[in-house]
């Protein structure tokens, strides 16, 4: 990984949150990169139910109204 000579300023609360999410051996760059990669796929896990299961949930919801 190349090193950058730039710095970014973050608030104390953001630094505490980064520290909280930091895993053993991770740099701050590693933490930020992991969090940003996780955030890229906003629809991850979307549509996991089978059509049959989704239909049963819809029917149960409709019946409960």
C-alpha positions in Angstrom: 0.0 0.0 0.0 1.3 3.4 -0.9 1.6 6.0 1.9 0.0 9.4 1.6 1.4 12.6 3.0 -2.1 13.9 3.6 -4.0 14.1 6.8 -7.7 14.3 7.4 -9.2 15.9 10.5 -11.9 14.1 12.4 -13.8 15.0 15.5 -13.1 13.2 18.8 -16.3 11.3 18.6 -15.4 10.0 15.1 -12.0 8.9 16.3 -13.6 7.1 19.2 -15.9 5.3 16.8 -13.1 4.4 14.5 -11.2 3.1 17.6 -14.2 1.1 18.6 -14.6 -0.5 15.1 -10.9 -1.2 14.7 -9.8 -4.8 14.6 -6.5 -6.2 15.9 -3.7 -5.1 13.6 -5.8 -2.7 11.5 -4.7 0.8 10.6 -7.1 3.6 10.5 -6.9 3.4 6.7 -7.8 -0.3 6.9 -10.9 0.5 9.1 -12.1 3.2 6.8 -11.5 1.0 3.7 -13.5 -1.9 5.2 -16.3 0.4 6.3 -16.5 2.0 2.9 -16.5 -1.3 1.1 -19.3 -2.6 3.3 -21.3 0.6 2.6 -21.0 0.3 -1.2 -23.5 -2.5 -1.6 -26.6 -1.0 -0.2 -28.7 -3.8 -1.4 -26.6 -6.6 0.0 -29.0 -9.2 1.3 -32.0 -7.6 -0.5 -34.4 -10.2 -1.8 -33.2 -13.1 0.3 -36.7 -14.5 0.9 -38.0 -17.0 -1.6 -41.1 -16.0 -3.5 -43.1 -18.6 -1.5 -41.9 -17.2 1.9 -42.6 -13.6 0.8 -46.1 -14.6 -0.3 -46.8 -16.2 3.1 -45.6 -13.1 4.9 -47.7 -10.8 2.8 -50.8 -13.0 3.4 -50.2 -13.1 7.2 -49.7 -9.3 7.2 -52.9 -8.8 5.2 -54.8 -11.2 7.5 -53.6 -9.3 10.6 -55.1 -6.0 9.4 
